[in-house]
Amino acid sequence: MTSQKNQLTTLKIAVIGDVHDQWEVEDGIALKHLGVDLALFVGDFGNESVDVVRAIASLDIPKAVVMGNHDAWYTATEWGRKKCPYDRTKEDRVQAQLDLLGSTHVGFSKLDFPDWNLTVVGGRPFTWGGSEWRFADICKQRYGIGTLEQSTEKIVEVVKSAACDNIIFLGHNGPSGLGDRPEDPCGKDWHPIGGDFGDPDLAAAISQTLTMNKNVALVTFGHMHRNLRHTKKVFRKAIVTSPEGTIYLNAANVPRIIEKDGVKLRNLSLATLESGVLQKASLVWVDSNYKIVTEEIFYNSSPSAVTIL
């Protein structure tokens, strides 16, 4: 008997940008109402917010997650440990989050979805971004990886073990090489303004993957928020298409839950994948009836693509 997943010709993927403690029961219901097949979370659930991670881990939907810098906010650095609001001798909230997520956490790891011929490969967890590796100690302690070169090697090793031909890279921060303007997907929008703040290890791993017999269908991430710090005149660019045809999507639209005219709205990105090829990517806002009230189309393979406001 053919499974429902095998019958799918189109895969609907939700990419949930930086949560920052904004996750409610209604978010999970919205994913169901939207008919999402796979949910990808780019991390930054909160400052070691175990309860938020617990709620997301309990979602009854296929998912993959990578943890962000805020998910180790009080553990990864000396200044964070000094500000820690709980007793670290009695609790390890980073490990608590990892335990809750289990195999769905793909940092330095992967999840195979053979029914869809799709493998989700995670980038470096807890990344802060940029060529200078902050939060390095936590990766050394927990993964035995102490340099950006070793990080690249680890991600490539994971790719080589992928069971499927189509790869989605899921990172907290995106790769370097997507532009150095402050409004670029990983551009630096704080003083001094400008500069590429992408992860060089992820970029190198993607480059090596493209030389293998693998199709990189999508690279998605967050960390660098769409609202820019230095100006309100423009938004951060959400999509870049590489010369090889790979789509890079920054899904971090913060805050992801707002109230407008007395109505609560929540955002997420939707990506449509067909036979390993991205067909469409957009940002949607969903109302309390779980209906899409606004859709901003970032990418559409159809030349007739429009933005719905």
C-alpha positions in Angstrom: 0.0 0.0 0.0 1.4 3.4 -1.0 1.8 5.8 1.9 0.3 9.3 1.9 3.9 10.8 1.8 4.7 8.7 -1.3 1.7 10.1 -3.0 2.8 13.7 -2.5 3.9 15.4 -5.6 4.5 18.7 -3.8 6.1 19.2 -0.4 5.0 22.2 1.7 7.7 23.3 4.1 7.3 25.8 6.9 10.4 27.7 8.0 9.9 29.2 11.4 12.3 32.1 12.0 13.7 33.2 15.3 11.1 32.5 17.9 12.4 34.6 20.8 9.8 33.2 23.3 7.0 33.9 20.9 5.5 30.4 20.5 1.9 29.5 21.4 -0.4 26.5 21.0 -2.0 28.3 18.1 1.3 28.2 16.2 1.1 24.4 16.0 -2.5 24.5 15.1 -1.7 26.9 12.3 0.9 24.5 10.8 -1.8 21.8 10.7 -4.4 24.1 9.1 -1.9 25.2 6.5 -1.2 21.6 5.5 2.5 21.8 6.2 4.4 18.5 5.6 7.7 19.5 7.2 8.6 22.2 9.7 12.1 23.7 9.9 13.1 25.8 13.0 16.2 28.0 12.7 16.6 28.4 16.5 16.8 31.2 19.0 13.8 29.9 20.9 14.6 32.2 23.8 17.4 32.6 26.3 17.7 28.9 27.1 13.9 28.7 27.1 13.3 25.1 27.9 9.5 25.4 28.1 9.4 26.9 24.6 11.6 24.0 23.3 9.4 21.5 25.1 6.3 22.8 23.3 8.0 22.7 19.9 9.5 19.2 20.5 5.9 17.9 21.3 4.6 19.0 17.8 3.1 16.1 16.0 4.6 17.0 12.7 7.8 16.0 10.9 10.4 18.6 11.9 14.1 19.5 12.0 15.7 22.1 14.4 19.0 23.8 14.8 19.8 25.7 18.0 20.9 29.3 17.9 23.2 31.5 20.0 20.3 32.5 22.4 19.7 28.9 23.1 23.0 28.8 25.0 22.9 32.4 26.2 23.8 31.7 29.8 26.1 28.8 29.2 28.4 29.5 26.3 30.4 32.5 27.5 31.8 33.9 30.8 29.6 37.1 30.6 26.5 34.9 30.1 27.4 32.7 33.0 27.7 35.7 35.3 24.2 36.8 34.3 22.7 33.4 34.6 19.3 33.5 36.5 19.4 29.8 37.5 21.9 27.6 39.4 24.1 26.0 36.7 25.5 23.5 39.3 22.0 22.0 39.4 20.7 22.6 35.9 22.1 22.3 32.4 19.4 24.0 30.3 21.3 23.6 27.1 21.4 19.9 27.5 17.8 19.9 28.6 16.8 21.5 25.3 18.9 19.0 23.3 17.4 16.1 25.2 13.9 17.3 24.4 14.7 17.7 20.7 16.5 14.4 20.4 17.2 13.4 16.8 15.2 16.4 15.4 18.1 18.6 16.4 20.3 18.5 13.3 23.2 20.8 14.4 26.3 19.0 13.0 23.8 16.2 12.1 21.0 15.3 9.7 17.6 13.8 9.3 16.7 11.7 6.3 13.2 11.7 4.9 13.4 8.9 2.3 9.7 9.1 1.3 10.5 12.5 0.0 14.1 11.8 -1.2 15.1 14.6 1.1 17.8 15.0 3.8 18.0 18.0 6.1 21.6 18.8 7.1 22.2 21.1 10.0 24.9 23.7 10.2 27.0 24.7 13.3 24.7 25.0 16.3 24.8 28.1 18.6 26.4 30.3 15.9 26.6 34.0 16.5 27.8 34.7 12.9 30.8 36.2 11.3 34.4 35.1 10.7 35.3 35.4 14.3 33.9 32.3 16.1 32.1 33.4 19.2 30.5 30.7 21.4 33.4 28.4 20.3 33.9 26.7 23.6 30.5 25.1 23.7 31.0 23.4 20.4 34.5 22.2 21.5 33.0 20.8 24.8 29.9 19.2 23.3 31.0 18.2 19.8 34.8 18.1 19.9 35.0 20.7 17.2 37.3 23.6 17.9 38.0 25.3 14.5 35.9 26.6 11.6 37.8 24.2 9.4 36.8 21.3 11.6 33.2 22.5 11.5 33.3 22.5 7.7 34.7 19.0 7.7 32.0 17.8 10.1 29.2 19.2 8.0 30.6 17.7 4.9 31.0 14.4 6.6 27.3 14.6 7.5 26.4 15.4 3.8 28.4 12.3 2.7 26.2 10.1 4.9 23.0 11.5 3.6 20.6 8.9 2.4 18.9 11.1 -0.1 19.9 13.1 -3.2 18.1 16.3 -2.3 19.6 18.4 0.5 18.2 21.2 2.5 20.8 23.0 4.7 19.3 24.4 7.9 21.4 26.9 9.9 20.8 29.4 12.6 22.9 31.9 10.7 23.4 31.8 7.0 26.6 31.2 5.0 29.1 33.9 4.0 29.1 34.9 0.4 25.6 36.4 0.2 26.6 40.0 0.1 28.3 42.6 2.4 25.6 45.3 2.4 23.8 45.8 5.7 20.5 44.8 4.0 21.9 41.6 2.5 20.7 38.3 4.1 23.7 38.1 6.4 24.9 41.7 6.2 26.0 43.6 9.3 23.5 46.3 10.2 25.2 47.6 13.4 28.2 49.8 13.9 30.4 49.8 11.9 27.7 49.4 9.2 28.2 46.8 6.5 30.2 43.7 6.1 29.5 40.0 5.4 28.5 38.4 8.7 27.7 35.0 7.3 29.3 31.7 8.5 32.4 30.8 6.4 32.3 27.1 7.6 28.7 26.7 6.3 29.6 28.4 3.0 32.6 26.1 2.5 30.5 23.0 3.3 27.8 24.1 0.8 30.4 24.7 -1.8 31.9 21.2 -1.3 28.4 19.7 -1.4 27.7 21.2 -4.8 30.7 19.2 -6.2 29.1 16.0 -5.0 26.2 14.2 -6.7 23.7 16.1 -4.5 21.1 18.7 -5.2 21.0 21.5 -2.8 17.3 22.4 -3.0 17.3 25.1 -0.3 19.6 26.8 2.3 17.5 28.4 5.1 18.4 30.2 8.3 17.6 33.2 10.5 19.6 35.1 13.1 19.8 38.3 11.1 16.4 39.9 11.6 14.5 41.4 8.7 14.0 44.7 10.5 17.3 46.5 10.2 18.9 48.3 13.1 20.3 51.3 11.2 17.3 52.2 9.1 13.5 51.7 8.8 13.4 52.7 5.1 14.2 49.2 3.8 14.0 45.6 5.0 16.7 43.0 5.0 16.8 41.0 1.7 15.1 37.6 2.3 16.2 35.7 -0.8 19.3 35.2 -2.8 19.6 32.8 -5.8 23.1 31.6 -6.5 24.6 31.1 -10.0 24.2 27.4 -9.4 20.5 27.8 -8.8 20.4 27.3 -5.0 17.9 29.4 -3.1 19.0 31.0 0.2 16.2 32.0 2.5 16.5 34.2 5.6 13.3 33.5 7.6 13.9 35.7 10.6 11.0 38.1 10.8 11.0 39.4 14.4 8.7 39.8 16.2 6.9 36.8 14.7 3.7 37.4 16.6 2.0 40.9 16.5 -1.3 42.4 17.2 -2.9 44.6 14.4 -6.2 46.3 14.7 -7.1 44.0 17.6 -6.2 40.8 15.7 -3.3 38.6 16.6 -1.1 37.7 13.6 1.7 35.2 13.5 4.3 34.8 10.7 6.3 32.0 9.1 7.9 31.3 5.8 6.4 28.8 3.4 8.5 27.0 0.8 7.1 24.7 -1.9 9.4 21.9 -3.1 8.6 19.8 -6.1 10.9 16.9 -7.2 13.8 18.5 -5.4 13.3 21.9 -7.0 12.0 25.0 -5.1 9.0 26.4 -6.7 7.9 29.1 -4.4 9.0 30.8 -1.1 7.0 33.4 0.7 6.4 35.1 4.1 2.9 34.7 5.4 0.9 36.2 8.2 -1.8 34.0 9.7 -4.8 35.3 11.7 -6.7 33.8 14.6 -8.8 31.7 12.2 -5.6 30.2 10.8 -6.1 31.9 7.5 -3.3 33.6 5.5 -4.2 37.3 5.5 -0.9 38.5 4.0 1.5 36.8 1.7 4.7 38.3 0.4 6.2 36.2 -2.3 10.0 36.2 -2.3 10.6 33.6 -5.0 8.4 32.0 -7.6 9.6 29.9 -10.5 6.5 31.2 -12.4 7.2 34.4 -14.3 3.7 35.6 -13.3 4.6 35.8 -9.6 3.0 38.7 -7.7 3.0 40.0 -4.1 -0.3 39.7 -2.3 -0.9 42.5 0.2 
